[in-house]
């Protein structure tokens, strides 16, 4: 297993600052909270769907083994 590959593409503090500046310039300071709220809601729905799917898989395995 090569652990070096993921470290090559991880952004450093300077790159993160540049990305944040570009985002502020593109979307403006007022639009960013709305974007983050939408992103948070999307992640919440994704996690909920994933948990429901895992629960469904566990239930199906229990029915098969019984």
mmCIF file of the N, C-alpha and C atoms, coordinates in Angstrom:
data_MODEL
# 
_entry.id   MODEL 
# 
loop_
_atom_site.group_PDB 
_atom_site.id 
_atom_site.type_symbol 
_atom_site.label_atom_id 
_atom_site.label_alt_id 
_atom_site.label_comp_id 
_atom_site.label_asym_id 
_atom_site.label_entity_id 
_atom_site.label_seq_id 
_atom_site.pdbx_PDB_ins_code 
_atom_site.Cartn_x 
_atom_site.Cartn_y 
_atom_site.Cartn_z 
_atom_site.occupancy 
_atom_site.B_iso_or_equiv 
_atom_site.pdbx_formal_charge 
_atom_site.auth_seq_id 
_atom_site.auth_comp_id 
_atom_site.auth_asym_id 
_atom_site.auth_atom_id 
_atom_site.pdbx_PDB_model_num 
ATOM 1   N N  . UNK A 1 1  ? 0.842   -1.177  0.000  1.00 0.00 ? 1  UNK A N  1 
ATOM 2   C CA . UNK A 1 1  ? 0.000   0.000   0.000  1.00 0.00 ? 1  UNK A CA 1 
ATOM 3   C C  . UNK A 1 1  ? 0.885   1.238   0.000  1.00 0.00 ? 1  UNK A C  1 
ATOM 4   N N  . UNK A 1 2  ? 0.643   2.111   -0.942 1.00 0.00 ? 2  UNK A N  1 
ATOM 5   C CA . UNK A 1 2  ? 1.457   3.302   -1.072 1.00 0.00 ? 2  UNK A CA 1 
ATOM 6   C C  . UNK A 1 2  ? 0.742   4.485   -0.426 1.00 0.00 ? 2  UNK A C  1 
ATOM 7   N N  . UNK A 1 3  ? 1.265   5.000   0.675  1.00 0.00 ? 3  UNK A N  1 
ATOM 8   C CA . UNK A 1 3  ? 0.637   6.097   1.395  1.00 0.00 ? 3  UNK A CA 1 
ATOM 9   C C  . UNK A 1 3  ? 1.062   7.457   0.854  1.00 0.00 ? 3  UNK A C  1 
ATOM 10  N N  . UNK A 1 4  ? 2.023   7.504   -0.052 1.00 0.00 ? 4  UNK A N  1 
ATOM 11  C CA . UNK A 1 4  ? 2.519   8.769   -0.567 1.00 0.00 ? 4  UNK A CA 1 
ATOM 12  C C  . UNK A 1 4  ? 1.541   9.438   -1.517 1.00 0.00 ? 4  UNK A C  1 
ATOM 13  N N  . UNK A 1 5  ? 0.784   8.676   -2.278 1.00 0.00 ? 5  UNK A N  1 
ATOM 14  C CA . UNK A 1 5  ? -0.099  9.230   -3.307 1.00 0.00 ? 5  UNK A CA 1 
ATOM 15  C C  . UNK A 1 5  ? -1.138  10.189  -2.724 1.00 0.00 ? 5  UNK A C  1 
ATOM 16  N N  . UNK A 1 6  ? -1.880  9.855   -1.648 1.00 0.00 ? 6  UNK A N  1 
ATOM 17  C CA . UNK A 1 6  ? -2.856  10.807  -1.135 1.00 0.00 ? 6  UNK A CA 1 
ATOM 18  C C  . UNK A 1 6  ? -2.216  12.087  -0.596 1.00 0.00 ? 6  UNK A C  1 
ATOM 19  N N  . UNK A 1 7  ? -0.990  12.016  -0.108 1.00 0.00 ? 7  UNK A N  1 
ATOM 20  C CA . UNK A 1 7  ? -0.338  13.193  0.447  1.00 0.00 ? 7  UNK A CA 1 
ATOM 21  C C  . UNK A 1 7  ? 0.076   14.185  -0.630 1.00 0.00 ? 7  UNK A C  1 
ATOM 22  N N  . UNK A 1 8  ? 0.285   13.723  -1.837 1.00 0.00 ? 8  UNK A N  1 
ATOM 23  C CA . UNK A 1 8  ? 0.699   14.595  -2.917 1.00 0.00 ? 8  UNK A CA 1 
ATOM 24  C C  . UNK A 1 8  ? -0.410  15.577  -3.275 1.00 0.00 ? 8  UNK A C  1 
ATOM 25  N N  . UNK A 1 9  ? -1.657  15.155  -3.213 1.00 0.00 ? 9  UNK A N  1 
ATOM 26  C CA . UNK A 1 9  ? -2.775  15.967  -3.653 1.00 0.00 ? 9  UNK A CA 1 
ATOM 27  C C  . UNK A 1 9  ? -3.473  16.711  -2.514 1.00 0.00 ? 9  UNK A C  1 
ATOM 28  N N  . UNK A 1 10 ? -2.961  16.658  -1.308 1.00 0.00 ? 10 UNK A N  1 
ATOM 29  C CA . UNK A 1 10 ? -3.598  17.377  -0.209 1.00 0.00 ? 10 UNK A CA 1 
ATOM 30  C C  . UNK A 1 10 ? -3.167  18.844  -0.248 1.00 0.00 ? 10 UNK A C  1 
ATOM 31  N N  . UNK A 1 11 ? -4.139  19.762  -0.210 1.00 0.00 ? 11 UNK A N  1 
ATOM 32  C CA . UNK A 1 11 ? -3.785  21.185  -0.277 1.00 0.00 ? 11 UNK A CA 1 
ATOM 33  C C  . UNK A 1 11 ? -3.202  21.676  1.044  1.00 0.00 ? 11 UNK A C  1 
ATOM 34  N N  . UNK A 1 12 ? -2.252  22.550  0.942  1.00 0.00 ? 12 UNK A N  1 
ATOM 35  C CA . UNK A 1 12 ? -1.652  23.158  2.121  1.00 0.00 ? 12 UNK A CA 1 
ATOM 36  C C  . UNK A 1 12 ? -2.415  24.408  2.515  1.00 0.00 ? 12 UNK A C  1 
ATOM 37  N N  . UNK A 1 13 ? -1.969  25.079  3.557  1.00 0.00 ? 13 UNK A N  1 
ATOM 38  C CA . UNK A 1 13 ? -2.678  26.277  4.028  1.00 0.00 ? 13 UNK A CA 1 
ATOM 39  C C  . UNK A 1 13 ? -2.727  27.391  2.978  1.00 0.00 ? 13 UNK A C  1 
ATOM 40  N N  . UNK A 1 14 ? -1.645  27.564  2.213  1.00 0.00 ? 14 UNK A N  1 
ATOM 41  C CA . UNK A 1 14 ? -1.629  28.598  1.186  1.00 0.00 ? 14 UNK A CA 1 
ATOM 42  C C  . UNK A 1 14 ? -2.661  28.311  0.093  1.00 0.00 ? 14 UNK A C  1 
ATOM 43  N N  . UNK A 1 15 ? -2.759  27.061  -0.334 1.00 0.00 ? 15 UNK A N  1 
ATOM 44  C CA . UNK A 1 15 ? -3.723  26.689  -1.365 1.00 0.00 ? 15 UNK A CA 1 
ATOM 45  C C  . UNK A 1 15 ? -5.156  26.863  -0.871 1.00 0.00 ? 15 UNK A C  1 
ATOM 46  N N  . UNK A 1 16 ? -5.400  26.537  0.394  1.00 0.00 ? 16 UNK A N  1 
ATOM 47  C CA . UNK A 1 16 ? -6.744  26.691  0.956  1.00 0.00 ? 16 UNK A CA 1 
ATOM 48  C C  . UNK A 1 16 ? -7.141  28.170  0.992  1.00 0.00 ? 16 UNK A C  1 
ATOM 49  N N  . UNK A 1 17 ? -6.203  29.034  1.349  1.00 0.00 ? 17 UNK A N  1 
ATOM 50  C CA . UNK A 1 17 ? -6.484  30.476  1.372  1.00 0.00 ? 17 UNK A CA 1 
ATOM 51  C C  . UNK A 1 17 ? -6.804  30.978  -0.036 1.00 0.00 ? 17 UNK A C  1 
ATOM 52  N N  . UNK A 1 18 ? -6.043  30.543  -1.024 1.00 0.00 ? 18 UNK A N  1 
ATOM 53  C CA . UNK A 1 18 ? -6.297  30.941  -2.415 1.00 0.00 ? 18 UNK A CA 1 
ATOM 54  C C  . UNK A 1 18 ? -7.679  30.469  -2.857 1.00 0.00 ? 18 UNK A C  1 
ATOM 55  N N  . UNK A 1 19 ? -8.038  29.235  -2.531 1.00 0.00 ? 19 UNK A N  1 
ATOM 56  C CA . UNK A 1 19 ? -9.351  28.700  -2.898 1.00 0.00 ? 19 UNK A CA 1 
ATOM 57  C C  . UNK A 1 19 ? -10.461 29.514  -2.244 1.00 0.00 ? 19 UNK A C  1 
ATOM 58  N N  . UNK A 1 20 ? -10.302 29.861  -0.961 1.00 0.00 ? 20 UNK A N  1 
ATOM 59  C CA . UNK A 1 20 ? -11.318 30.655  -0.267 1.00 0.00 ? 20 UNK A CA 1 
ATOM 60  C C  . UNK A 1 20 ? -11.469 32.046  -0.892 1.00 0.00 ? 20 UNK A C  1 
ATOM 61  N N  . UNK A 1 21 ? -10.357 32.654  -1.276 1.00 0.00 ? 21 UNK A N  1 
ATOM 62  C CA . UNK A 1 21 ? -10.422 33.971  -1.917 1.00 0.00 ? 21 UNK A CA 1 
ATOM 63  C C  . UNK A 1 21 ? -11.159 33.888  -3.249 1.00 0.00 ? 21 UNK A C  1 
ATOM 64  N N  . UNK A 1 22 ? -10.877 32.860  -4.019 1.00 0.00 ? 22 UNK A N  1 
ATOM 65  C CA . UNK A 1 22 ? -11.553 32.681  -5.305 1.00 0.00 ? 22 UNK A CA 1 
ATOM 66  C C  . UNK A 1 22 ? -13.051 32.469  -5.096 1.00 0.00 ? 22 UNK A C  1 
ATOM 67  N N  . UNK A 1 23 ? -13.422 31.673  -4.099 1.00 0.00 ? 23 UNK A N  1 
ATOM 68  C CA . UNK A 1 23 ? -14.835 31.426  -3.821 1.00 0.00 ? 23 UNK A CA 1 
ATOM 69  C C  . UNK A 1 23 ? -15.543 32.718  -3.426 1.00 0.00 ? 23 UNK A C  1 
ATOM 70  N N  . UNK A 1 24 ? -14.920 33.522  -2.578 1.00 0.00 ? 24 UNK A N  1 
ATOM 71  C CA . UNK A 1 24 ? -15.516 34.802  -2.171 1.00 0.00 ? 24 UNK A CA 1 
ATOM 72  C C  . UNK A 1 24 ? -15.663 35.734  -3.371 1.00 0.00 ? 24 UNK A C  1 
ATOM 73  N N  . UNK A 1 25 ? -14.666 35.763  -4.239 1.00 0.00 ? 25 UNK A N  1 
ATOM 74  C CA . UNK A 1 25 ? -14.753 36.619  -5.422 1.00 0.00 ? 25 UNK A CA 1 
ATOM 75  C C  . UNK A 1 25 ? -15.838 36.157  -6.387 1.00 0.00 ? 25 UNK A C  1 
ATOM 76  N N  . UNK A 1 26 ? -15.989 34.849  -6.531 1.00 0.00 ? 26 UNK A N  1 
ATOM 77  C CA . UNK A 1 26 ? -16.984 34.327  -7.462 1.00 0.00 ? 26 UNK A CA 1 
ATOM 78  C C  . UNK A 1 26 ? -18.414 34.482  -6.949 1.00 0.00 ? 26 UNK A C  1 
ATOM 79  N N  . UNK A 1 27 ? -18.640 34.157  -5.689 1.00 0.00 ? 27 UNK A N  1 
ATOM 80  C CA . UNK A 1 27 ? -20.004 34.100  -5.177 1.00 0.00 ? 27 UNK A CA 1 
ATOM 81  C C  . UNK A 1 27 ? -20.380 35.285  -4.304 1.00 0.00 ? 27 UNK A C  1 
ATOM 82  N N  . UNK A 1 28 ? -19.430 36.008  -3.805 1.00 0.00 ? 28 UNK A N  1 
ATOM 83  C CA . UNK A 1 28 ? -19.728 37.123  -2.919 1.00 0.00 ? 28 UNK A CA 1 
ATOM 84  C C  . UNK A 1 28 ? -19.951 36.648  -1.495 1.00 0.00 ? 28 UNK A C  1 
ATOM 85  N N  . UNK A 1 29 ? -19.773 37.560  -0.553 1.00 0.00 ? 29 UNK A N  1 
ATOM 86  C CA . UNK A 1 29 ? -19.876 37.200  0.862  1.00 0.00 ? 29 UNK A CA 1 
ATOM 87  C C  . UNK A 1 29 ? -21.279 36.833  1.293  1.00 0.00 ? 29 UNK A C  1 
ATOM 88  N N  . UNK A 1 30 ? -22.293 37.369  0.636  1.00 0.00 ? 30 UNK A N  1 
ATOM 89  C CA . UNK A 1 30 ? -23.677 37.096  1.045  1.00 0.00 ? 30 UNK A CA 1 
ATOM 90  C C  . UNK A 1 30 ? -24.163 35.735  0.575  1.00 0.00 ? 30 UNK A C  1 
ATOM 91  N N  . UNK A 1 31 ? -23.627 35.248  -0.513 1.00 0.00 ? 31 UNK A N  1 
ATOM 92  C CA . UNK A 1 31 ? -24.107 33.991  -1.084 1.00 0.00 ? 31 UNK A CA 1 
ATOM 93  C C  . UNK A 1 31 ? -23.468 32.767  -0.423 1.00 0.00 ? 31 UNK A C  1 
ATOM 94  N N  . UNK A 1 32 ? -22.312 32.921  0.187  1.00 0.00 ? 32 UNK A N  1 
ATOM 95  C CA . UNK A 1 32 ? -21.584 31.784  0.754  1.00 0.00 ? 32 UNK A CA 1 
ATOM 96  C C  . UNK A 1 32 ? -22.373 31.071  1.858  1.00 0.00 ? 32 UNK A C  1 
ATOM 97  N N  . UNK A 1 33 ? -23.011 31.768  2.826  1.00 0.00 ? 33 UNK A N  1 
ATOM 98  C CA . UNK A 1 33 ? -23.786 31.037  3.829  1.00 0.00 ? 33 UNK A CA 1 
ATOM 99  C C  . UNK A 1 33 ? -24.914 30.196  3.226  1.00 0.00 ? 33 UNK A C  1 
ATOM 100 N N  . UNK A 1 34 ? -25.543 30.702  2.170  1.00 0.00 ? 34 UNK A N  1 
ATOM 101 C CA . UNK A 1 34 ? -26.590 29.931  1.503  1.00 0.00 ? 34 UNK A CA 1 
ATOM 102 C C  . UNK A 1 34 ? -26.015 28.678  0.858  1.00 0.00 ? 34 UNK A C  1 
ATOM 103 N N  . UNK A 1 35 ? -24.847 28.827  0.246  1.00 0.00 ? 35 UNK A N  1 
ATOM 104 C CA . UNK A 1 35 ? -24.197 27.667  -0.379 1.00 0.00 ? 35 UNK A CA 1 
ATOM 105 C C  . UNK A 1 35 ? -23.808 26.617  0.662  1.00 0.00 ? 35 UNK A C  1 
ATOM 106 N N  . UNK A 1 36 ? -23.278 27.067  1.790  1.00 0.00 ? 36 UNK A N  1 
ATOM 107 C CA . UNK A 1 36 ? -22.874 26.138  2.846  1.00 0.00 ? 36 UNK A CA 1 
ATOM 108 C C  . UNK A 1 36 ? -24.086 25.446  3.463  1.00 0.00 ? 36 UNK A C  1 
ATOM 109 N N  . UNK A 1 37 ? -25.187 26.179  3.607  1.00 0.00 ? 37 UNK A N  1 
ATOM 110 C CA . UNK A 1 37 ? -26.413 25.582  4.145  1.00 0.00 ? 37 UNK A CA 1 
ATOM 111 C C  . UNK A 1 37 ? -26.919 24.483  3.208  1.00 0.00 ? 37 UNK A C  1 
ATOM 112 N N  . UNK A 1 38 ? -26.917 24.766  1.924  1.00 0.00 ? 38 UNK A N  1 
ATOM 113 C CA . UNK A 1 38 ? -27.331 23.764  0.943  1.00 0.00 ? 38 UNK A CA 1 
ATOM 114 C C  . UNK A 1 38 ? -26.414 22.558  0.937  1.00 0.00 ? 38 UNK A C  1 
ATOM 115 N N  . UNK A 1 39 ? -25.122 22.807  1.061  1.00 0.00 ? 39 UNK A N  1 
ATOM 116 C CA . UNK A 1 39 ? -24.157 21.708  1.113  1.00 0.00 ? 39 UNK A CA 1 
ATOM 117 C C  . UNK A 1 39 ? -24.381 20.847  2.349  1.00 0.00 ? 39 UNK A C  1 
ATOM 118 N N  . UNK A 1 40 ? -24.612 21.496  3.489  1.00 0.00 ? 40 UNK A N  1 
ATOM 119 C CA . UNK A 1 40 ? -24.868 20.765  4.734  1.00 0.00 ? 40 UNK A CA 1 
ATOM 120 C C  . UNK A 1 40 ? -26.127 19.920  4.655  1.00 0.00 ? 40 UNK A C  1 
ATOM 121 N N  . UNK A 1 41 ? -27.179 20.479  4.079  1.00 0.00 ? 41 UNK A N  1 
ATOM 122 C CA . UNK A 1 41 ? -28.425 19.728  3.936  1.00 0.00 ? 41 UNK A CA 1 
ATOM 123 C C  . UNK A 1 41 ? -28.235 18.545  2.999  1.00 0.00 ? 41 UNK A C  1 
ATOM 124 N N  . UNK A 1 42 ? -27.478 18.752  1.931  1.00 0.00 ? 42 UNK A N  1 
ATOM 125 C CA . UNK A 1 42 ? -27.213 17.657  1.000  1.00 0.00 ? 42 UNK A CA 1 
ATOM 126 C C  . UNK A 1 42 ? -26.430 16.530  1.654  1.00 0.00 ? 42 UNK A C  1 
ATOM 127 N N  . UNK A 1 43 ? -25.423 16.885  2.453  1.00 0.00 ? 43 UNK A N  1 
ATOM 128 C CA . UNK A 1 43 ? -24.648 15.864  3.165  1.00 0.00 ? 43 UNK A CA 1 
ATOM 129 C C  . UNK A 1 43 ? -25.507 15.121  4.178  1.00 0.00 ? 43 UNK A C  1 
ATOM 130 N N  . UNK A 1 44 ? -26.386 15.856  4.864  1.00 0.00 ? 44 UNK A N  1 
ATOM 131 C CA . UNK A 1 44 ? -27.275 15.244  5.848  1.00 0.00 ? 44 UNK A CA 1 
ATOM 132 C C  . UNK A 1 44 ? -28.203 14.233  5.173  1.00 0.00 ? 44 UNK A C  1 
ATOM 133 N N  . UNK A 1 45 ? -28.774 14.610  4.035  1.00 0.00 ? 45 UNK A N  1 
ATOM 134 C CA . UNK A 1 45 ? -29.656 13.692  3.308  1.00 0.00 ? 45 UNK A CA 1 
ATOM 135 C C  . UNK A 1 45 ? -28.885 12.478  2.791  1.00 0.00 ? 45 UNK A C  1 
ATOM 136 N N  . UNK A 1 46 ? -27.655 12.689  2.332  1.00 0.00 ? 46 UNK A N  1 
ATOM 137 C CA . UNK A 1 46 ? -26.840 11.585  1.843  1.00 0.00 ? 46 UNK A CA 1 
ATOM 138 C C  . UNK A 1 46 ? -26.534 10.595  2.953  1.00 0.00 ? 46 UNK A C  1 
ATOM 139 N N  . UNK A 1 47 ? -26.155 11.102  4.132  1.00 0.00 ? 47 UNK A N  1 
ATOM 140 C CA . UNK A 1 47 ? -25.869 10.218  5.266  1.00 0.00 ? 47 UNK A CA 1 
ATOM 141 C C  . UNK A 1 47 ? -27.118 9.454   5.687  1.00 0.00 ? 47 UNK A C  1 
ATOM 142 N N  . UNK A 1 48 ? -28.259 10.135  5.698  1.00 0.00 ? 48 UNK A N  1 
ATOM 143 C CA . UNK A 1 48 ? -29.514 9.491   6.074  1.00 0.00 ? 48 UNK A CA 1 
ATOM 144 C C  . UNK A 1 48 ? -29.848 8.364   5.095  1.00 0.00 ? 48 UNK A C  1 
ATOM 145 N N  . UNK A 1 49 ? -29.697 8.633   3.812  1.00 0.00 ? 49 UNK A N  1 
ATOM 146 C CA . UNK A 1 49 ? -29.980 7.611   2.802  1.00 0.00 ? 49 UNK A CA 1 
ATOM 147 C C  . UNK A 1 49 ? -29.011 6.442   2.921  1.00 0.00 ? 49 UNK A C  1 
ATOM 148 N N  . UNK A 1 50 ? -27.750 6.729   3.215  1.00 0.00 ? 50 UNK A N  1 
ATOM 149 C CA . UNK A 1 50 ? -26.756 5.672   3.370  1.00 0.00 ? 50 UNK A CA 1 
ATOM 150 C C  . UNK A 1 50 ? -27.092 4.782   4.561  1.00 0.00 ? 50 UNK A C  1 
ATOM 151 N N  . UNK A 1 51 ? -27.469 5.399   5.688  1.00 0.00 ? 51 UNK A N  1 
ATOM 152 C CA . UNK A 1 51 ? -27.823 4.620   6.877  1.00 0.00 ? 51 UNK A CA 1 
ATOM 153 C C  . UNK A 1 51 ? -29.063 3.776   6.632  1.00 0.00 ? 51 UNK A C  1 
ATOM 154 N N  . UNK A 1 52 ? -30.060 4.350   5.926  1.00 0.00 ? 52 UNK A N  1 
ATOM 155 C CA . UNK A 1 52 ? -31.267 3.588   5.624  1.00 0.00 ? 52 UNK A CA 1 
ATOM 156 C C  . UNK A 1 52 ? -30.944 2.397   4.731  1.00 0.00 ? 52 UNK A C  1 
ATOM 157 N N  . UNK A 1 53 ? -30.049 2.609   3.767  1.00 0.00 ? 53 UNK A N  1 
ATOM 158 C CA . UNK A 1 53 ? -29.664 1.530   2.862  1.00 0.00 ? 53 UNK A CA 1 
ATOM 159 C C  . UNK A 1 53 ? -28.911 0.435   3.616  1.00 0.00 ? 53 UNK A C  1 
ATOM 160 N N  . UNK A 1 54 ? -28.009 0.836   4.528  1.00 0.00 ? 54 UNK A N  1 
ATOM 161 C CA . UNK A 1 54 ? -27.279 -0.151  5.325  1.00 0.00 ? 54 UNK A CA 1 
ATOM 162 C C  . UNK A 1 54 ? -28.237 -0.931  6.218  1.00 0.00 ? 54 UNK A C  1 
ATOM 163 N N  . UNK A 1 55 ? -29.193 -0.242  6.814  1.00 0.00 ? 55 UNK A N  1 
ATOM 164 C CA . UNK A 1 55 ? -30.168 -0.908  7.669  1.00 0.00 ? 55 UNK A CA 1 
ATOM 165 C C  . UNK A 1 55 ? -31.004 -1.897  6.854  1.00 0.00 ? 55 UNK A C  1 
ATOM 166 N N  . UNK A 1 56 ? -31.376 -1.501  5.651  1.00 0.00 ? 56 UNK A N  1 
ATOM 167 C CA . UNK A 1 56 ? -32.144 -2.379  4.771  1.00 0.00 ? 56 UNK A CA 1 
ATOM 168 C C  . UNK A 1 56 ? -31.336 -3.626  4.417  1.00 0.00 ? 56 UNK A C  1 
ATOM 169 N N  . UNK A 1 57 ? -30.034 -3.448  4.135  1.00 0.00 ? 57 UNK A N  1 
ATOM 170 C CA . UNK A 1 57 ? -29.167 -4.579  3.816  1.00 0.00 ? 57 UNK A CA 1 
ATOM 171 C C  . UNK A 1 57 ? -29.053 -5.536  5.003  1.00 0.00 ? 57 UNK A C  1 
ATOM 172 N N  . UNK A 1 58 ? -28.925 -4.989  6.222  1.00 0.00 ? 58 UNK A N  1 
ATOM 173 C CA . UNK A 1 58 ? -28.827 -5.817  7.415  1.00 0.00 ? 58 UNK A CA 1 
ATOM 174 C C  . UNK A 1 58 ? -30.128 -6.589  7.629  1.00 0.00 ? 58 UNK A C  1 
ATOM 175 N N  . UNK A 1 59 ? -31.253 -5.921  7.435  1.00 0.00 ? 59 UNK A N  1 
ATOM 176 C CA . UNK A 1 59 ? -32.543 -6.579  7.569  1.00 0.00 ? 59 UNK A CA 1 
ATOM 177 C C  . UNK A 1 59 ? -32.702 -7.706  6.564  1.00 0.00 ? 59 UNK A C  1 
ATOM 178 N N  . UNK A 1 60 ? -32.266 -7.488  5.322  1.00 0.00 ? 60 UNK A N  1 
ATOM 179 C CA . UNK A 1 60 ? -32.347 -8.519  4.300  1.00 0.00 ? 60 UNK A CA 1 
ATOM 180 C C  . UNK A 1 60 ? -31.447 -9.701  4.636  1.00 0.00 ? 60 UNK A C  1 
ATOM 181 N N  . UNK A 1 61 ? -30.262 -9.438  5.177  1.00 0.00 ? 61 UNK A N  1 
ATOM 182 C CA . UNK A 1 61 ? -29.368 -10.537 5.563  1.00 0.00 ? 61 UNK A CA 1 
ATOM 183 C C  . UNK A 1 61 ? -29.979 -11.354 6.677  1.00 0.00 ? 61 UNK A C  1 
ATOM 184 N N  . UNK A 1 62 ? -30.638 -10.680 7.612  1.00 0.00 ? 62 UNK A N  1 
ATOM 185 C CA . UNK A 1 62 ? -31.283 -11.386 8.721  1.00 0.00 ? 62 UNK A CA 1 
ATOM 186 C C  . UNK A 1 62 ? -32.407 -12.285 8.229  1.00 0.00 ? 62 UNK A C  1 
ATOM 187 N N  . UNK A 1 63 ? -33.137 -11.835 7.222  1.00 0.00 ? 63 UNK A N  1 
ATOM 188 C CA . UNK A 1 63 ? -34.210 -12.650 6.680  1.00 0.00 ? 63 UNK A CA 1 
ATOM 189 C C  . UNK A 1 63 ? -33.664 -13.853 5.909  1.00 0.00 ? 63 UNK A C  1 
ATOM 190 N N  . UNK A 1 64 ? -32.555 -13.680 5.240  1.00 0.00 ? 64 UNK A N  1 
ATOM 191 C CA . UNK A 1 64 ? -31.956 -14.767 4.464  1.00 0.00 ? 64 UNK A CA 1 
ATOM 192 C C  . UNK A 1 64 ? -31.401 -15.835 5.392  1.00 0.00 ? 64 UNK A C  1 
ATOM 193 N N  . UNK A 1 65 ? -30.743 -15.417 6.476  1.00 0.00 ? 65 UNK A N  1 
ATOM 194 C CA . UNK A 1 65 ? -30.124 -16.371 7.404  1.00 0.00 ? 65 UNK A CA 1 
ATOM 195 C C  . UNK A 1 65 ? -31.160 -17.118 8.227  1.00 0.00 ? 65 UNK A C  1 
ATOM 196 N N  . UNK A 1 66 ? -32.319 -16.533 8.457  1.00 0.00 ? 66 UNK A N  1 
ATOM 197 C CA . UNK A 1 66 ? -33.342 -17.174 9.294  1.00 0.00 ? 66 UNK A CA 1 
ATOM 198 C C  . UNK A 1 66 ? -33.975 -18.356 8.620  1.00 0.00 ? 66 UNK A C  1 
# 
